[in-house]
Amino acid sequence: MTTKYQWNNIFLTIIVIVLFIFPFVTDSRTWTILLTQIFIFSILAMSYDILLGYTGIVSFGHAMFFGIGAYTTGVMLDRVEPTIGVFILSIVTGMIIAGIISFIVGLLTLRLKSHFYAMLTLALSGLFLVLTEKWRSLTSGNDGFTFRAPEVFKDRAVFYLVVLVCLVVTYILLRRFVQSPLGHILVAVRENEQRTKSLGFKVLHYKVIASVVAGVVASLAGALYAISLRFVNTSVLTMDITLDALLMTIIGGVGTLIGPIIGAGVIELSQHYLSGLAKEYPIFERWIIFFGILYILVVIFFPAGIVGTIRQAYYKRKKPHVVEGRSNSEDL
């Protein structure tokens, strides 16, 4: 008998196969680029979900790690011959740097609670932003710099497939991570930190692990984002990146992993179409207002996010059957 978990895996596998086939059955450059952006920000949103959804940590400095990945890849490909080997090395280097910095930042900040932690991460992210602005010999400041990508990535379909593979692998690894005993402890920290601490768990250690995992994954997203643009500047370190990750996670469904992917799709598609309408209809010139209205509607009608609300409705519908089944077994 096929379980609900197996059906979910079958459904996700079909979607992935369709996405892999997509560039071979269409020559739409616009959709290829748009889907690539959705995949990249899905990786970023999943990394943020490790903090917010599974550990209960609200960070306003997540763009710091996204920017580290983007700048590491951009600088290395700009200074060295852009080959596939250098591309892979730049991503790995960015992830190592992000891991080290997220470990240090975690030790320094995660002892603080709620908004104190959030404000300190915002301040540290601001310091990194100022550093990149002033270190012009390396980063070219606000102007940024262009760089060459490996020749194979001139074909957007090839880069699309590479990013899709990164998304799928990241999702599988993060799902294994959150379903592991360590992931269950993170959920316990989110639900009741004091009780988890009273059971003998060193809560700070687990929070730091979550911070490192989230930072490393965010740096991967930043590296892929830089490659997609062939350009990097200080915008990758701004608060907007963190807010995008936060909104994608909340809209899709906190603590679901698949939710942030859906949230990334909703936000990227909304921005694409609303900004397109602004070019044709003057009423949409302030398209960000309509985007805000869309966000409010999603929060009202999907309070637990799209995936979270659907899950709640499913379990609420199944609950009477579960209760009935229990009573029948007791009668027997």
BALOBA-1460 file (C-alpha; in Angstrom, 3 decimals):
// residues 332
<rec num="1" residu="m" x="0.000" y="0.000" z="0.000"/>
<rec num="2" residu="t" x="1.371" y="3.402" z="-1.009"/>
<rec num="3" residu="t" x="1.639" y="5.817" z="1.927"/>
<rec num="4" residu="k" x="1.097" y="9.565" z="1.878"/>
<rec num="5" residu="y" x="4.866" y="10.059" z="2.252"/>
<rec num="6" residu="q" x="5.505" y="7.913" z="-0.829"/>
<rec num="7" residu="w" x="2.869" y="9.777" z="-2.817"/>
<rec num="8" residu="n" x="4.582" y="13.050" z="-1.925"/>
<rec num="9" residu="n" x="7.903" y="11.691" z="-3.170"/>
<rec num="10" residu="i" x="6.310" y="10.477" z="-6.411"/>
<rec num="11" residu="f" x="4.671" y="13.877" z="-6.963"/>
<rec num="12" residu="l" x="7.922" y="15.765" z="-6.324"/>
<rec num="13" residu="t" x="9.831" y="13.397" z="-8.624"/>
<rec num="14" residu="i" x="7.371" y="14.058" z="-11.461"/>
<rec num="15" residu="i" x="7.749" y="17.825" z="-10.996"/>
<rec num="16" residu="v" x="11.555" y="17.566" z="-11.055"/>
<rec num="17" residu="i" x="11.454" y="15.448" z="-14.238"/>
<rec num="18" residu="v" x="9.174" y="18.015" z="-15.919"/>
<rec num="19" residu="l" x="11.536" y="20.830" z="-14.920"/>
<rec num="20" residu="f" x="14.520" y="18.908" z="-16.304"/>
<rec num="21" residu="i" x="12.737" y="18.360" z="-19.605"/>
<rec num="22" residu="f" x="11.533" y="21.982" z="-19.858"/>
<rec num="23" residu="p" x="14.580" y="23.564" z="-21.601"/>
<rec num="24" residu="f" x="14.558" y="20.775" z="-24.231"/>
<rec num="25" residu="v" x="10.931" y="21.331" z="-25.264"/>
<rec num="26" residu="t" x="10.879" y="25.123" z="-25.330"/>
<rec num="27" residu="d" x="13.197" y="27.861" z="-26.510"/>
<rec num="28" residu="s" x="11.718" y="30.567" z="-24.280"/>
<rec num="29" residu="r" x="14.738" y="32.467" z="-22.971"/>
<rec num="30" residu="t" x="12.551" y="34.557" z="-20.661"/>
<rec num="31" residu="w" x="11.073" y="31.546" z="-18.873"/>
<rec num="32" residu="t" x="14.456" y="29.840" z="-18.636"/>
<rec num="33" residu="i" x="15.977" y="32.876" z="-16.922"/>
<rec num="34" residu="l" x="12.928" y="33.379" z="-14.691"/>
<rec num="35" residu="l" x="12.864" y="29.765" z="-13.519"/>
<rec num="36" residu="t" x="16.607" y="29.915" z="-12.879"/>
<rec num="37" residu="q" x="16.052" y="32.920" z="-10.597"/>
<rec num="38" residu="i" x="13.261" y="31.066" z="-8.804"/>
<rec num="39" residu="f" x="15.551" y="28.081" z="-8.215"/>
<rec num="40" residu="i" x="18.315" y="30.304" z="-6.837"/>
<rec num="41" residu="f" x="16.032" y="32.139" z="-4.418"/>
<rec num="42" residu="s" x="14.425" y="28.830" z="-3.439"/>
<rec num="43" residu="i" x="17.836" y="27.709" z="-2.165"/>
<rec num="44" residu="l" x="18.178" y="30.985" z="-0.250"/>
<rec num="45" residu="a" x="14.666" y="30.670" z="1.218"/>
<rec num="46" residu="m" x="15.277" y="27.069" z="2.319"/>
<rec num="47" residu="s" x="18.438" y="28.188" z="4.104"/>
<rec num="48" residu="y" x="16.425" y="30.840" z="5.949"/>
<rec num="49" residu="d" x="13.765" y="28.265" z="6.815"/>
<rec num="50" residu="i" x="16.401" y="26.270" z="8.726"/>
<rec num="51" residu="l" x="16.717" y="29.280" z="11.018"/>
<rec num="52" residu="l" x="13.144" y="30.519" z="11.218"/>
<rec num="53" residu="g" x="11.101" y="27.406" z="10.563"/>
<rec num="54" residu="y" x="13.078" y="24.722" z="12.351"/>
<rec num="55" residu="t" x="15.007" y="26.592" z="15.042"/>
<rec num="56" residu="g" x="12.796" y="29.614" z="15.685"/>
<rec num="57" residu="i" x="15.571" y="32.136" z="14.957"/>
<rec num="58" residu="v" x="14.699" y="35.424" z="13.249"/>
<rec num="59" residu="s" x="17.775" y="36.840" z="11.532"/>
<rec num="60" residu="f" x="17.978" y="40.212" z="9.776"/>
<rec num="61" residu="g" x="21.533" y="39.605" z="8.575"/>
<rec num="62" residu="h" x="21.101" y="36.568" z="6.330"/>
<rec num="63" residu="a" x="22.096" y="38.578" z="3.256"/>
<rec num="64" residu="m" x="25.619" y="38.632" z="4.702"/>
<rec num="65" residu="f" x="26.170" y="34.981" z="3.739"/>
<rec num="66" residu="f" x="24.416" y="35.385" z="0.397"/>
<rec num="67" residu="g" x="26.801" y="38.254" z="-0.357"/>
<rec num="68" residu="i" x="29.860" y="36.271" z="0.753"/>
<rec num="69" residu="g" x="29.029" y="33.569" z="-1.775"/>
<rec num="70" residu="a" x="28.381" y="36.096" z="-4.539"/>
<rec num="71" residu="y" x="31.573" y="38.096" z="-3.965"/>
<rec num="72" residu="t" x="33.788" y="35.030" z="-3.531"/>
<rec num="73" residu="t" x="32.648" y="33.582" z="-6.848"/>
<rec num="74" residu="g" x="32.752" y="36.951" z="-8.606"/>
<rec num="75" residu="v" x="36.260" y="37.836" z="-7.426"/>
<rec num="76" residu="m" x="37.737" y="34.415" z="-8.186"/>
<rec num="77" residu="l" x="36.255" y="34.236" z="-11.680"/>
<rec num="78" residu="d" x="37.375" y="37.816" z="-12.327"/>
<rec num="79" residu="r" x="40.981" y="37.243" z="-11.226"/>
<rec num="80" residu="v" x="41.475" y="33.707" z="-12.614"/>
<rec num="81" residu="e" x="40.658" y="32.042" z="-15.932"/>
<rec num="82" residu="p" x="36.929" y="31.169" z="-15.638"/>
<rec num="83" residu="t" x="36.859" y="27.416" z="-16.023"/>
<rec num="84" residu="i" x="34.454" y="24.856" z="-14.556"/>
<rec num="85" residu="g" x="37.128" y="23.870" z="-12.036"/>
<rec num="86" residu="v" x="37.536" y="27.457" z="-10.856"/>
<rec num="87" residu="f" x="33.746" y="27.835" z="-10.747"/>
<rec num="88" residu="i" x="33.392" y="24.803" z="-8.448"/>
<rec num="89" residu="l" x="36.369" y="25.921" z="-6.352"/>
<rec num="90" residu="s" x="34.867" y="29.410" z="-5.954"/>
<rec num="91" residu="i" x="31.582" y="27.952" z="-4.703"/>
<rec num="92" residu="v" x="33.348" y="25.653" z="-2.235"/>
<rec num="93" residu="t" x="35.584" y="28.514" z="-1.049"/>
<rec num="94" residu="g" x="32.564" y="30.761" z="-0.517"/>
<rec num="95" residu="m" x="30.780" y="28.046" z="1.439"/>
<rec num="96" residu="i" x="33.839" y="27.510" z="3.663"/>
<rec num="97" residu="i" x="34.186" y="31.249" z="4.335"/>
<rec num="98" residu="a" x="30.453" y="31.553" z="5.028"/>
<rec num="99" residu="g" x="30.634" y="28.543" z="7.347"/>
<rec num="100" residu="i" x="33.502" y="30.030" z="9.354"/>
<rec num="101" residu="i" x="31.889" y="33.450" z="9.620"/>
<rec num="102" residu="s" x="28.467" y="32.018" z="10.498"/>
<rec num="103" residu="f" x="30.139" y="29.935" z="13.216"/>
<rec num="104" residu="i" x="31.827" y="33.024" z="14.696"/>
<rec num="105" residu="v" x="28.710" y="35.176" z="14.343"/>
<rec num="106" residu="g" x="26.607" y="32.418" z="15.903"/>
<rec num="107" residu="l" x="28.857" y="32.157" z="18.952"/>
<rec num="108" residu="l" x="28.790" y="35.936" z="19.383"/>
<rec num="109" residu="t" x="25.063" y="36.536" z="18.860"/>
<rec num="110" residu="l" x="22.996" y="33.422" z="19.599"/>
<rec num="111" residu="r" x="23.309" y="33.892" z="23.360"/>
<rec num="112" residu="l" x="20.945" y="36.829" z="22.890"/>
<rec num="113" residu="k" x="17.184" y="36.420" z="22.693"/>
<rec num="114" residu="s" x="14.547" y="37.414" z="20.124"/>
<rec num="115" residu="h" x="14.838" y="41.014" z="18.871"/>
<rec num="116" residu="f" x="18.255" y="41.566" z="20.493"/>
<rec num="117" residu="y" x="19.693" y="38.831" z="18.294"/>
<rec num="118" residu="a" x="17.850" y="40.118" z="15.225"/>
<rec num="119" residu="m" x="19.173" y="43.657" z="15.676"/>
<rec num="120" residu="l" x="22.746" y="42.471" z="16.225"/>
<rec num="121" residu="t" x="22.678" y="40.371" z="13.053"/>
<rec num="122" residu="l" x="21.370" y="43.413" z="11.193"/>
<rec num="123" residu="a" x="24.278" y="45.468" z="12.554"/>
<rec num="124" residu="l" x="26.859" y="42.838" z="11.550"/>
<rec num="125" residu="s" x="25.366" y="42.619" z="8.075"/>
<rec num="126" residu="g" x="25.623" y="46.401" z="7.862"/>
<rec num="127" residu="l" x="29.317" y="46.185" z="8.774"/>
<rec num="128" residu="f" x="29.906" y="43.760" z="5.908"/>
<rec num="129" residu="l" x="28.044" y="46.111" z="3.573"/>
<rec num="130" residu="v" x="30.250" y="49.042" z="4.608"/>
<rec num="131" residu="l" x="33.357" y="46.863" z="4.240"/>
<rec num="132" residu="t" x="32.487" y="45.964" z="0.649"/>
<rec num="133" residu="e" x="31.735" y="49.604" z="-0.131"/>
<rec num="134" residu="k" x="35.113" y="50.780" z="1.179"/>
<rec num="135" residu="w" x="37.294" y="47.910" z="-0.077"/>
<rec num="136" residu="r" x="37.174" y="49.195" z="-3.650"/>
<rec num="137" residu="s" x="40.406" y="47.513" z="-4.754"/>
<rec num="138" residu="l" x="38.688" y="44.149" z="-4.326"/>
<rec num="139" residu="t" x="34.957" y="44.850" z="-4.708"/>
<rec num="140" residu="s" x="34.830" y="48.093" z="-6.788"/>
<rec num="141" residu="g" x="32.500" y="49.526" z="-4.168"/>
<rec num="142" residu="n" x="28.896" y="50.385" z="-5.059"/>
<rec num="143" residu="d" x="29.721" y="50.288" z="-8.774"/>
<rec num="144" residu="g" x="30.416" y="46.574" z="-8.641"/>
<rec num="145" residu="f" x="32.172" y="44.699" z="-11.404"/>
<rec num="146" residu="t" x="31.417" y="42.319" z="-14.234"/>
<rec num="147" residu="f" x="33.234" y="39.050" z="-14.762"/>
<rec num="148" residu="r" x="33.306" y="36.196" z="-17.226"/>
<rec num="149" residu="a" x="31.520" y="32.945" z="-16.508"/>
<rec num="150" residu="p" x="32.716" y="29.567" z="-17.808"/>
<rec num="151" residu="e" x="32.102" y="29.198" z="-21.543"/>
<rec num="152" residu="v" x="29.625" y="26.373" z="-21.048"/>
<rec num="153" residu="f" x="27.291" y="28.726" z="-19.148"/>
<rec num="154" residu="k" x="26.811" y="30.940" z="-22.193"/>
<rec num="155" residu="d" x="24.030" y="28.504" z="-22.985"/>
<rec num="156" residu="r" x="21.350" y="29.526" z="-20.477"/>
<rec num="157" residu="a" x="19.785" y="26.069" z="-20.638"/>
<rec num="158" residu="v" x="22.988" y="24.499" z="-19.313"/>
<rec num="159" residu="f" x="23.124" y="26.927" z="-16.391"/>
<rec num="160" residu="y" x="19.408" y="26.307" z="-15.775"/>
<rec num="161" residu="l" x="20.095" y="22.579" z="-15.401"/>
<rec num="162" residu="v" x="23.095" y="23.180" z="-13.123"/>
<rec num="163" residu="v" x="21.016" y="25.389" z="-10.807"/>
<rec num="164" residu="l" x="18.159" y="22.867" z="-10.833"/>
<rec num="165" residu="v" x="20.560" y="20.097" z="-9.805"/>
<rec num="166" residu="c" x="21.863" y="22.310" z="-6.982"/>
<rec num="167" residu="l" x="18.279" y="22.936" z="-5.832"/>
<rec num="168" residu="v" x="17.341" y="19.254" z="-5.840"/>
<rec num="169" residu="v" x="20.523" y="18.157" z="-4.047"/>
<rec num="170" residu="t" x="20.147" y="20.966" z="-1.484"/>
<rec num="171" residu="y" x="16.525" y="20.018" z="-0.827"/>
<rec num="172" residu="i" x="17.395" y="16.334" z="-0.343"/>
<rec num="173" residu="l" x="20.291" y="17.107" z="2.005"/>
<rec num="174" residu="l" x="18.300" y="19.621" z="4.058"/>
<rec num="175" residu="r" x="15.360" y="17.235" z="4.309"/>
<rec num="176" residu="r" x="17.664" y="14.527" z="5.643"/>
<rec num="177" residu="f" x="19.100" y="17.114" z="8.039"/>
<rec num="178" residu="v" x="15.742" y="18.229" z="9.491"/>
<rec num="179" residu="q" x="14.467" y="14.647" z="9.727"/>
<rec num="180" residu="s" x="17.566" y="13.511" z="11.623"/>
<rec num="181" residu="p" x="17.735" y="13.407" z="15.446"/>
<rec num="182" residu="l" x="19.623" y="16.709" z="15.303"/>
<rec num="183" residu="g" x="16.784" y="18.254" z="13.305"/>
<rec num="184" residu="h" x="14.258" y="17.046" z="15.876"/>
<rec num="185" residu="i" x="16.284" y="18.747" z="18.603"/>
<rec num="186" residu="l" x="16.178" y="21.991" z="16.613"/>
<rec num="187" residu="v" x="12.391" y="21.732" z="16.460"/>
<rec num="188" residu="a" x="12.355" y="21.135" z="20.230"/>
<rec num="189" residu="v" x="14.421" y="24.312" z="20.668"/>
<rec num="190" residu="r" x="11.913" y="26.196" z="18.542"/>
<rec num="191" residu="e" x="8.927" y="24.915" z="20.521"/>
<rec num="192" residu="n" x="10.342" y="25.279" z="24.044"/>
<rec num="193" residu="e" x="13.961" y="26.296" z="24.502"/>
<rec num="194" residu="q" x="13.898" y="26.189" z="28.300"/>
<rec num="195" residu="r" x="12.467" y="22.674" z="28.434"/>
<rec num="196" residu="t" x="15.001" y="21.465" z="25.862"/>
<rec num="197" residu="k" x="17.778" y="22.943" z="27.976"/>
<rec num="198" residu="s" x="16.374" y="21.294" z="31.102"/>
<rec num="199" residu="l" x="16.623" y="17.908" z="29.348"/>
<rec num="200" residu="g" x="20.391" y="18.356" z="29.182"/>
<rec num="201" residu="f" x="20.835" y="19.579" z="25.607"/>
<rec num="202" residu="k" x="23.328" y="22.397" z="25.017"/>
<rec num="203" residu="v" x="20.952" y="24.640" z="23.124"/>
<rec num="204" residu="l" x="23.620" y="27.109" z="21.993"/>
<rec num="205" residu="h" x="25.555" y="24.348" z="20.219"/>
<rec num="206" residu="y" x="22.522" y="23.287" z="18.211"/>
<rec num="207" residu="k" x="21.654" y="26.875" z="17.325"/>
<rec num="208" residu="v" x="25.200" y="27.416" z="16.060"/>
<rec num="209" residu="i" x="24.950" y="24.269" z="13.930"/>
<rec num="210" residu="a" x="21.712" y="25.563" z="12.405"/>
<rec num="211" residu="s" x="23.358" y="28.935" z="11.786"/>
<rec num="212" residu="v" x="26.338" y="27.327" z="10.014"/>
<rec num="213" residu="v" x="24.128" y="25.121" z="7.830"/>
<rec num="214" residu="a" x="21.937" y="28.094" z="6.885"/>
<rec num="215" residu="g" x="24.963" y="30.294" z="6.142"/>
<rec num="216" residu="v" x="26.648" y="27.681" z="3.939"/>
<rec num="217" residu="v" x="23.485" y="27.067" z="1.899"/>
<rec num="218" residu="a" x="22.869" y="30.823" z="1.540"/>
<rec num="219" residu="s" x="26.406" y="31.285" z="0.168"/>
<rec num="220" residu="l" x="25.641" y="28.670" z="-2.509"/>
<rec num="221" residu="a" x="22.600" y="30.685" z="-3.553"/>
<rec num="222" residu="g" x="24.712" y="33.867" z="-3.655"/>
<rec num="223" residu="a" x="27.348" y="32.226" z="-5.871"/>
<rec num="224" residu="l" x="24.732" y="31.012" z="-8.347"/>
<rec num="225" residu="y" x="23.063" y="34.434" z="-8.330"/>
<rec num="226" residu="a" x="26.342" y="36.144" z="-9.212"/>
<rec num="227" residu="i" x="26.931" y="33.692" z="-12.070"/>
<rec num="228" residu="s" x="23.418" y="34.271" z="-13.411"/>
<rec num="229" residu="l" x="24.073" y="38.025" z="-13.688"/>
<rec num="230" residu="r" x="27.809" y="37.915" z="-14.499"/>
<rec num="231" residu="f" x="27.894" y="40.940" z="-12.220"/>
<rec num="232" residu="v" x="28.096" y="41.593" z="-8.491"/>
<rec num="233" residu="n" x="27.807" y="44.738" z="-6.383"/>
<rec num="234" residu="t" x="26.785" y="45.695" z="-2.867"/>
<rec num="235" residu="s" x="23.092" y="45.031" z="-3.571"/>
<rec num="236" residu="v" x="23.705" y="41.367" z="-2.660"/>
<rec num="237" residu="l" x="24.342" y="42.454" z="0.934"/>
<rec num="238" residu="t" x="21.345" y="44.734" z="1.400"/>
<rec num="239" residu="m" x="18.387" y="44.205" z="3.698"/>
<rec num="240" residu="d" x="16.196" y="43.547" z="0.641"/>
<rec num="241" residu="i" x="17.782" y="40.121" z="0.170"/>
<rec num="242" residu="t" x="17.023" y="39.117" z="3.750"/>
<rec num="243" residu="l" x="13.460" y="40.424" z="3.514"/>
<rec num="244" residu="d" x="12.917" y="38.469" z="0.284"/>
<rec num="245" residu="a" x="14.071" y="35.274" z="2.005"/>
<rec num="246" residu="l" x="11.822" y="36.036" z="4.998"/>
<rec num="247" residu="l" x="8.753" y="36.706" z="2.830"/>
<rec num="248" residu="m" x="9.339" y="33.608" z="0.692"/>
<rec num="249" residu="t" x="9.546" y="31.472" z="3.824"/>
<rec num="250" residu="i" x="6.431" y="32.948" z="5.444"/>
<rec num="251" residu="i" x="4.312" y="32.914" z="2.274"/>
<rec num="252" residu="g" x="5.294" y="29.353" z="1.354"/>
<rec num="253" residu="g" x="5.036" y="27.921" z="4.848"/>
<rec num="254" residu="v" x="7.438" y="28.084" z="7.771"/>
<rec num="255" residu="g" x="9.078" y="24.798" z="8.727"/>
<rec num="256" residu="t" x="8.182" y="22.878" z="5.549"/>
<rec num="257" residu="l" x="11.223" y="23.208" z="3.166"/>
<rec num="258" residu="i" x="8.939" y="22.766" z="0.153"/>
<rec num="259" residu="g" x="7.069" y="25.886" z="1.286"/>
<rec num="260" residu="p" x="9.996" y="28.285" z="0.728"/>
<rec num="261" residu="i" x="10.338" y="26.923" z="-2.827"/>
<rec num="262" residu="i" x="6.678" y="27.712" z="-3.512"/>
<rec num="263" residu="g" x="7.085" y="31.086" z="-1.796"/>
<rec num="264" residu="a" x="10.064" y="31.900" z="-4.026"/>
<rec num="265" residu="g" x="7.972" y="31.056" z="-7.079"/>
<rec num="266" residu="v" x="5.061" y="33.218" z="-5.923"/>
<rec num="267" residu="i" x="7.233" y="36.247" z="-5.179"/>
<rec num="268" residu="e" x="9.447" y="36.035" z="-8.280"/>
<rec num="269" residu="l" x="6.484" y="35.495" z="-10.618"/>
<rec num="270" residu="s" x="4.526" y="38.312" z="-8.946"/>
<rec num="271" residu="q" x="7.430" y="40.726" z="-9.270"/>
<rec num="272" residu="h" x="7.977" y="39.713" z="-12.891"/>
<rec num="273" residu="y" x="4.373" y="40.165" z="-13.997"/>
<rec num="274" residu="l" x="3.603" y="43.253" z="-11.904"/>
<rec num="275" residu="s" x="6.722" y="45.055" z="-13.145"/>
<rec num="276" residu="g" x="5.758" y="44.005" z="-16.693"/>
<rec num="277" residu="l" x="2.256" y="45.427" z="-16.278"/>
<rec num="278" residu="a" x="3.779" y="48.697" z="-15.047"/>
<rec num="279" residu="k" x="5.292" y="49.205" z="-18.515"/>
<rec num="280" residu="e" x="1.877" y="48.916" z="-20.188"/>
<rec num="281" residu="y" x="-0.536" y="50.371" z="-17.634"/>
<rec num="282" residu="p" x="0.319" y="53.515" z="-15.613"/>
<rec num="283" residu="i" x="-1.830" y="52.302" z="-12.711"/>
<rec num="284" residu="f" x="0.754" y="49.573" z="-12.046"/>
<rec num="285" residu="e" x="3.719" y="51.972" z="-11.897"/>
<rec num="286" residu="r" x="3.679" y="51.599" z="-8.124"/>
<rec num="287" residu="w" x="3.609" y="47.832" z="-8.490"/>
<rec num="288" residu="i" x="5.254" y="47.330" z="-5.110"/>
<rec num="289" residu="i" x="1.960" y="48.484" z="-3.521"/>
<rec num="290" residu="f" x="0.057" y="45.728" z="-5.313"/>
<rec num="291" residu="f" x="2.715" y="43.280" z="-4.242"/>
<rec num="292" residu="g" x="2.160" y="44.382" z="-0.649"/>
<rec num="293" residu="i" x="-1.582" y="43.799" z="-1.053"/>
<rec num="294" residu="l" x="-0.858" y="40.332" z="-2.439"/>
<rec num="295" residu="y" x="1.292" y="39.565" z="0.594"/>
<rec num="296" residu="i" x="-1.450" y="40.740" z="2.972"/>
<rec num="297" residu="l" x="-4.031" y="38.551" z="1.220"/>
<rec num="298" residu="v" x="-1.773" y="35.500" z="1.440"/>
<rec num="299" residu="v" x="-1.209" y="36.083" z="5.165"/>
<rec num="300" residu="i" x="-4.976" y="36.492" z="5.756"/>
<rec num="301" residu="f" x="-6.134" y="33.455" z="3.796"/>
<rec num="302" residu="f" x="-3.049" y="31.293" z="4.413"/>
<rec num="303" residu="p" x="-1.986" y="32.193" z="7.978"/>
<rec num="304" residu="a" x="0.410" y="29.236" z="8.191"/>
<rec num="305" residu="g" x="1.710" y="29.831" z="4.671"/>
<rec num="306" residu="i" x="0.472" y="28.083" z="1.548"/>
<rec num="307" residu="v" x="1.883" y="24.643" z="2.359"/>
<rec num="308" residu="g" x="1.270" y="24.965" z="6.112"/>
<rec num="309" residu="t" x="-2.392" y="25.898" z="5.653"/>
<rec num="310" residu="i" x="-2.971" y="23.050" z="3.188"/>
<rec num="311" residu="r" x="-1.393" y="20.590" z="5.641"/>
<rec num="312" residu="q" x="-3.553" y="21.875" z="8.496"/>
<rec num="313" residu="a" x="-6.683" y="21.484" z="6.384"/>
<rec num="314" residu="y" x="-5.645" y="17.950" z="5.393"/>
<rec num="315" residu="y" x="-4.997" y="16.807" z="8.966"/>
<rec num="316" residu="k" x="-8.170" y="18.473" z="10.207"/>
<rec num="317" residu="r" x="-10.127" y="16.535" z="7.589"/>
<rec num="318" residu="k" x="-8.361" y="13.270" z="8.468"/>
<rec num="319" residu="k" x="-8.641" y="13.702" z="12.230"/>
<rec num="320" residu="p" x="-12.195" y="12.350" z="12.603"/>
<rec num="321" residu="h" x="-11.148" y="9.202" z="10.714"/>
<rec num="322" residu="v" x="-8.145" y="8.751" z="12.963"/>
<rec num="323" residu="v" x="-10.302" y="9.125" z="16.070"/>
<rec num="324" residu="e" x="-12.887" y="6.739" z="14.647"/>
<rec num="325" residu="g" x="-10.185" y="4.223" z="13.820"/>
<rec num="326" residu="r" x="-8.841" y="4.369" z="17.355"/>
<rec num="327" residu="s" x="-12.283" y="3.864" z="18.873"/>
<rec num="328" residu="n" x="-12.947" y="0.896" z="16.613"/>
<rec num="329" residu="s" x="-9.645" y="-0.725" z="17.549"/>
<rec num="330" residu="e" x="-10.418" y="-0.190" z="21.216"/>
<rec num="331" residu="d" x="-13.812" y="-1.818" z="20.757"/>
<rec num="332" residu="l" x="-12.163" y="-4.817" z="19.172"/>
